[in-house]
Amino acid sequence: MIRLVGILVGLGFAFVSLLAFVVGAYNQATEPAAETAEYAFHEPAHNPRGGFSFDGLAPRWDVAQLQRGYQVYKEVCAACHSLNQVSFRNLADLGYTEEEVKAEAASWLVPGIDPNTGEASTRPGLPTDRFPDPYANEVMAAAANNNAIPPDLSLMAKARHHGSAYLYSLLTGYQEPSAELAERFPDSVPGPGLYHNPYFANLNLAMAPPLTTTGQVTYADGTEATVRQMSQDVAAFLTWTAEPSLVDRVSMGWIVMGFLLFVTILAWLAKKNVWASVKPRRED
């Protein structure tokens, strides 16, 4: 009797759970989602005019652009954002010579230990060092940025959907909230210390526009440093930091596909040759 009651109770729980699932699934499928400011006013990321050199089926790195992007990161972004998954020696992949890499590394101060006192200090960087964090800890980072800790940018292009386009769109997308947004969703209007950007997930972020005027960076190659140009260059650089093997990986993919096609044709010809002398059986 007790066993029968236990079975019935279990079946009852199973039935209720199944019923709740079916009702919830039906409501989810039939009821329209509540309209939110993020849904109504969020803009999809877009590539700059002409796109990036590493897009498409035959990608390549524009080395000059990557060097410009590194310059933008160094002179603008590095004040708040770390790049702690990248070493100075990796800059050799951007066309810098060994001496230039050493000079670039030495232009940065990295955490070290004073050999005389054993206390924490800073020293010029070495090619084997990674890019230093601009803040000693997260508490300091939050205090300097309206309680918002600036994320590390090493893998940002992979951490966001359409990463390269997202970074470009975000940097060029700062604007005043529209009157329609203020009327329909007054709570979504940015408050003190926040800035409206329709390409950001919740439309408002704590980072002030980092690129604001033409000539904010003076490019060594003479390229005019407009806001869109700087945004495109640093987006390309951060794509390289996130996926330095992107171009090689696509090239290897084409080689593998060509090899597989060759092997398939070879196997088909071998099959034809092996069975050439065998006549199909005829049925009377």
C-alpha positions in Angstrom: 0.0 0.0 0.0 2.8 2.4 0.9 4.6 1.6 -2.3 1.4 2.3 -4.3 0.9 5.6 -2.6 4.5 6.6 -3.3 4.1 5.7 -7.0 0.9 7.8 -7.2 2.5 10.8 -5.5 5.5 10.6 -7.9 3.2 10.4 -10.9 1.3 13.4 -9.5 4.5 15.5 -9.2 5.5 14.4 -12.7 2.1 15.4 -14.2 2.2 18.8 -12.5 5.8 19.4 -13.7 4.9 18.4 -17.2 1.8 20.6 -17.2 3.8 23.6 -15.9 6.3 23.1 -18.7 3.7 22.8 -21.4 1.8 25.9 -20.1 5.0 27.9 -19.8 6.2 26.9 -23.3 2.8 27.8 -24.8 2.8 31.2 -23.1 6.4 31.9 -24.2 5.6 31.0 -27.8 2.3 32.9 -28.0 2.6 36.0 -25.8 4.6 38.9 -27.3 7.7 39.9 -25.4 7.5 43.0 -23.4 9.1 45.8 -25.3 12.2 47.2 -23.6 14.4 50.2 -24.4 17.3 47.8 -25.1 15.2 45.9 -27.6 13.6 48.9 -29.3 16.6 51.2 -29.6 19.6 48.9 -29.7 21.5 49.1 -33.0 23.3 46.2 -34.7 27.0 46.6 -35.1 28.3 47.5 -38.6 31.6 47.5 -40.3 33.3 50.7 -41.5 32.9 51.7 -45.1 35.1 49.3 -47.1 35.2 46.8 -44.3 38.3 45.3 -42.8 41.1 43.6 -44.7 40.8 40.4 -42.6 37.1 39.9 -43.5 36.0 37.5 -46.2 37.4 34.3 -47.7 40.8 35.7 -48.4 41.8 37.7 -45.2 45.0 39.5 -44.7 46.4 41.8 -42.1 47.0 45.4 -43.0 50.2 45.8 -41.1 50.2 49.6 -41.4 46.6 49.7 -39.9 47.6 47.4 -37.1 50.5 49.7 -36.2 48.2 52.7 -36.2 45.8 50.8 -34.0 48.5 50.0 -31.6 49.4 53.7 -31.4 45.7 54.5 -30.6 45.7 51.9 -27.9 48.9 53.1 -26.4 48.0 56.8 -26.4 44.3 56.6 -25.6 43.0 53.2 -24.5 45.9 52.2 -22.3 45.1 54.9 -19.7 42.1 52.7 -18.6 42.3 49.3 -20.3 44.8 46.5 -19.8 46.1 44.1 -22.5 47.4 41.5 -20.2 47.2 38.6 -22.6 49.7 40.2 -25.0 53.5 40.4 -24.6 55.6 43.2 -26.1 57.5 40.6 -28.2 54.3 39.9 -30.0 54.7 43.3 -31.6 57.3 41.7 -33.9 54.3 40.3 -35.8 53.2 43.8 -36.7 56.4 44.5 -38.6 58.5 46.0 -35.8 62.2 45.0 -35.7 63.8 43.5 -32.7 65.3 46.8 -31.7 62.0 48.6 -32.1 60.3 46.0 -30.0 62.9 46.5 -27.2 62.4 50.3 -27.5 58.6 49.9 -27.3 58.9 47.6 -24.3 61.2 50.0 -22.5 58.8 52.9 -23.0 56.3 51.2 -20.7 56.7 50.8 -16.9 55.9 47.3 -15.6 55.6 46.1 -12.0 58.9 44.9 -10.5 60.9 44.4 -7.3 63.5 46.8 -6.1 66.6 44.5 -5.8 68.0 46.7 -3.0 65.0 46.9 -0.7 62.8 44.0 -1.9 59.8 46.4 -2.1 57.4 46.6 -5.1 58.5 49.1 -7.7 58.3 49.7 -11.4 60.9 49.2 -14.1 61.1 49.6 -17.9 59.5 46.7 -19.7 61.3 43.9 -21.5 60.1 42.2 -24.7 59.1 39.1 -22.6 56.8 41.2 -20.3 53.1 41.6 -20.9 51.4 44.9 -21.3 50.8 46.2 -17.7 47.5 46.9 -16.1 46.9 50.7 -15.6 45.6 50.1 -12.1 47.1 48.3 -9.2 43.9 46.5 -8.3 40.2 46.4 -9.1 39.3 48.8 -6.2 41.5 51.5 -7.7 40.1 50.8 -11.1 36.5 51.1 -9.9 37.3 54.3 -7.9 38.7 56.0 -11.0 35.9 55.0 -13.3 32.6 55.7 -11.5 32.6 52.2 -9.9 32.8 50.5 -13.4 36.0 48.4 -13.8 37.4 48.8 -17.3 37.6 45.4 -18.9 40.8 43.9 -20.4 40.8 44.3 -24.1 43.0 41.4 -25.1 40.2 39.1 -26.2 37.4 41.7 -26.5 37.0 41.1 -30.3 36.2 37.5 -29.5 34.1 38.2 -26.5 31.5 40.2 -28.4 29.3 39.2 -31.3 30.8 40.5 -34.6 33.7 41.8 -32.4 35.5 44.0 -34.9 32.3 45.7 -36.1 31.1 46.0 -32.5 34.2 47.8 -31.4 34.1 50.1 -34.4 30.4 50.9 -33.9 30.8 51.4 -30.2 33.6 53.9 -30.6 31.8 55.9 -33.2 28.3 55.5 -31.8 28.2 57.9 -28.9 25.2 60.3 -29.2 22.5 62.1 -27.3 19.5 59.9 -26.5 16.6 60.6 -28.9 13.4 62.4 -27.8 11.5 59.2 -28.5 13.6 57.2 -26.1 13.2 59.9 -23.4 9.4 59.9 -23.9 8.8 56.1 -24.0 11.5 54.9 -21.6 12.5 57.8 -19.3 14.4 55.4 -17.0 16.8 54.5 -19.9 18.0 58.1 -20.3 21.6 58.1 -19.0 22.1 59.6 -15.6 25.2 61.3 -14.1 28.4 59.6 -15.2 26.8 57.5 -17.9 26.9 58.0 -21.7 24.3 56.9 -24.3 25.4 54.5 -27.0 22.9 52.5 -29.0 25.5 49.8 -29.8 26.0 49.0 -26.1 23.9 46.2 -24.6 21.9 48.4 -22.2 22.3 51.6 -24.2 24.3 53.4 -21.5 27.9 52.9 -20.4 30.3 54.5 -17.9 33.1 54.9 -20.4 33.2 58.5 -21.8 33.8 58.8 -25.5 37.5 58.0 -25.8 37.9 59.3 -29.4 36.4 62.7 -29.8 38.4 64.9 -32.2 40.4 64.6 -35.4 44.1 64.7 -34.8 43.7 63.3 -31.3 46.6 60.9 -32.3 49.3 61.9 -34.8 50.0 59.0 -37.0 53.6 58.3 -37.9 52.6 57.4 -41.5 50.8 60.7 -42.1 47.3 59.2 -42.2 44.6 61.6 -41.2 43.5 60.6 -37.7 39.7 61.1 -37.9 37.5 59.6 -35.2 36.3 56.9 -37.7 39.8 56.2 -38.9 41.2 55.8 -35.3 38.2 53.7 -34.4 38.7 51.4 -37.4 42.4 51.1 -36.7 42.1 50.2 -33.0 39.3 47.8 -33.8 41.6 46.0 -36.3 44.4 46.0 -33.7 42.2 44.5 -31.0 41.0 41.8 -33.5 44.7 40.9 -34.0 45.3 40.7 -30.2 42.3 38.4 -29.9 43.0 36.2 -33.0 46.6 36.6 -34.1 46.3 33.4 -36.1 43.1 34.4 -37.9 44.7 34.8 -41.4 46.9 31.7 -41.0 44.0 29.7 -39.9 41.8 30.6 -42.9 44.8 30.0 -45.3 45.3 26.6 -43.7 41.6 25.9 -44.1 41.8 26.4 -47.8 44.8 24.1 -48.0 43.0 21.4 -46.1 39.9 21.7 -48.3 42.1 21.5 -51.4 43.8 18.4 -50.1 40.5 16.7 -49.2 39.2 17.5 -52.7 42.3 16.0 -54.3 42.1 12.9 -52.1 38.4 12.5 -52.9 39.1 12.7 -56.7 42.0 10.3 -56.3 39.8 7.8 -54.4 37.1 8.0 -57.0 39.6 7.4 -59.8 41.1 4.5 -57.9 37.7 2.9 -57.4 37.0 3.3 -61.1 40.3 1.6 -61.9 39.9 -1.3 -59.5 36.4 -2.1 -60.7 37.0 -1.4 -64.4 37.3 -5.1 -65.2 34.3 -6.2 -63.3 31.2 -6.2 -65.4 27.8 -5.6 -63.8 25.8 -8.7 -63.2 22.9 -9.1 -65.6 19.7 -10.5 -64.4 17.6 -12.5 -66.9 
